Amino acid sequence: MGNYPQVDTVIDHIPDHVAIIMDGNGRWAQQTGRERKDGHQEGMEAIRRVSIRASERGVKVLTLYAFSTENWKRPPQEVKFLMQLPVKFFDRFVPELQENNIRVNMIGFKDKVPGSTKKAIEKAIDETKHNTGMVLNFAFNYGGRAEIVEATKSLFDKITSGELNKKDISEEIFQAELLTNSITPYDNVDLLIRSSGEQRLSNFLLWQNAYSEFYFSKLFWPDFTGEILDKALLDYQNRSRRYGAI
């Protein structure tokens, strides 16, 4: 483990599932007089820093909102660049992920993702599948509302086929149809972090964030560091999670 400040105070009561809305790449680029693609490139470095620190701290699952179903509305050239980032990221950092026993996972709708991007993600998943440490879970071409709609369709199909009785549907059965079923038992988020000062969910893990604690940072994502993650973890440790009780 690295030589980080306040280690003793962060080592206990670590959230199992941390989810991050990585916001502010474009504004970081604008503020520093760079191109938007430079912001996304630097954001990739922040992913590496934060992933390694989260793993060292004992987080079980780190879910990163990498590309939303709404991001297709961006300029075609930017979308094309964003689709190339997983290829670059995994090409450079899989050896480091292996070294840290991190397993790669993806949630999202793969059908619209370009072949080269999908291939890079699937290769990283395959290469790290035997790792037993933290799960680095990329939400790629993901949307919370679409996830819930697809889960509803799946349950409807099971009811109409006679596989499932409507009266047997529970929260647990519904949750098992969600994309995050692949990271059970840590599918519910404990701590949601959003960078750049914005304070909204942006269609991210709507069901899974029902009882999560929120932490908002004014820093743009490319400026995010392991120390900022530590601050969020320390803040989480001082929260009292009552789940509706007293």
N, C-alpha and C positions, 0 to 999 in steps of 0.2 A: 504493500500500500504506500502511496506517495506521502510526502511530508506536508500535510495540509493543516491549516489553522483549525482550532476548535475540534479536533478529531474526536475527543472523548465525549463532547456534547452532541455529536451527530451520530454516534455509533448505535445508539439505542432507539427503539420505536421508529424504525424506518418504514415508510409506506411500501406495501408490496407492489402496487401498480401506480406508476407515475406516468401521466400523459402530458404531452407538451404541444401547444399550438405555436409553431415556430413562425412568428410574425415579424415583419419589418425589414426583410432583405432589400426590398426596393427603396424604402426610405433611407436605409443605411447607405445605399449607393448614392442616392441623391445628396445626402448630407455630406458625404465624403468626396463628392465630385467624380464619382465613378459611374460606370454603366450598370444597369440592372443585373446583367448576367454576372458581374463581379460580386454583387451582393449575394446572389445565389451560390456562387463559388465559395465565398467566405462562410456562408451559412452551412455549407457542407463540412467545413473545418470545425464549426461549432458543434455539429452532430457528433463528430469524433470525440471532441473534448468531453462533452456532457455524457455521452454513452459510457466512456471509460470510467468517469467519476461515479456515475450511477451504479455501475457494476461493482466498483470497489466499495461503495457504501452499503451494498447488500440489497438493492432494489431487485425485485423478482422479474418485473416486466416494465420496460420503458416503451411507451407507444408514442410515436412521432407523427404528427399530421403533415405528411410530406406533399400530398397533392390531393385536393378535394375534387368532387364531381363538378363543383362550380368553377374550378380553375381553367376548364376548357374555354371559358369566355375570354380569357386573356389573349393578347395578340399572338398569332400563329407562330412567329419566330421565338417568342418567349416560351410558349408551350413546347415547341420542338427542343429548345435548350433544356427545359425542365425534365423532359423525357430522357435526355442523355445523362443527367446527373446520377441516377442509380448505377449506370454503367461505369462511370468514372469513380464513384464512391466505392463500390464493391471491388473494383479492380485494384484500388489503392489500399483499402482498409481491411479487407477480409483477413489477411495474415495477422493484423493486430487484434481483430475480433477473435480469431482462433486462439491467439496468445492469452486472451483474457477470458476464454471459455464462454464466449457470448454466442447465443443462437439467434439466427435471423428468422423473422416471420413476417408475413404480409397479410393485412386485411384490406379488402377493397374489391372492386369489380374489374377483373383482369381482361374481360372481353374487348374493351376499348383501348387497352394499353398496347403500344407498338411492340412488335415481335422482339426487337433487340433489347428493349427495356425489360420486357417480361422474362426473357432468357437470362438476363443479368441477375434479376431478383431470384429467379428459380435456382440458378447456379449457386448463389450465395446461401440460399436456404438449404440446398443439398449439401454444400461443403461444410456447413456448421450444424447439421442436424443431430450430430452425436454429442454436441456440447451440452453441458449440464448446468451452466451458470445462467446469468440473466438472459431474458428473451428481449431482443431489440426488435420491436414490432412496428413495422412501417405501415401507416394508413395511407395507401396510395390508390388514387382514383376512388376515394372513399367519401360517402355522405351518410350522415346519421339517419335522415328521413328515408332515403332509399333503402338502407339496411333494414329499417323497421317494416317498410312496405314489402320487401322481399321475404322477410320472416313471416309476415302475415299470409302472403301467397303460399308459402311452403306449408303452413299449418292448414290452410284451406284445402290444399291438395290432399293432405293426409286425412282430413275429415271426410272429404267427398269420396275418397278411395276406401273408407272404412277402417283405415289404419289407426285412426284416433277419434275418440268421442269428444264432441264439443265441451261437454261438462267436465272433462278431465284436464282442460287447459288451465295451467297455473302460470305464475310468473316464472317459475323454474323451467317449465316446458317451453314457454315463449323465449326465454333467454338462451336456451339451448339451440334455437334456430338462428341466432345472431352470428355475425362473422367472428365475434370475439370468443366463440365457443372453442376456437383453436388455442386459446391461452387459458382455458379453465385449469385451476380454480381461481385464477387471478383476473377474471374477465371484468369485474367491476373496478372502476378507478378509485384510488384513495386520494390522490393529489393531482389536481390539474394545474398546470403552469401555462401562462400565456405571456409572451414577450411583446414589446413595443408599446405598452401602455393601453392597448385596447382591452375592453372588459366585456367580452361576449363569447358564446360557445361556437358560433359559426358552423353549426350543423355537425359538430364533432362529438361522437360517442354520446348521443342524447340519452339513451337508456342507461348506459354504464356510468354516467356522471350524476346519477340521481342523488347520491349521498357523498360525492367527492368534496374535498376541501379545495378552494380556489386560491391561487397565488398569482398576482399580476406584477410583472416587472416592467419598468419604463424603458429598459434597455432593448435595443433592436437585436434580433436573433444573432447576427454575426458577432456581436459583442458579448454574447453569453459565454460564461466560463464555468468551470467546476466549482469555483467559489460561490457563484450566484446560485448554482444548484444547492450547495450546502446551506445558503441562507434560506432557501425555500424549504429545505428539509427541517431546519431548526424552527422555522415558523410553524410548520406542520406539527412538530412535537409539542408545541404550546397550545394546540387546539384541543378542544374536548368534543369528541364525536358522539352524539347522543342518539342519532337515528330516530328522532321523534320522541324519545323518552326524556325523563328529567335528569 
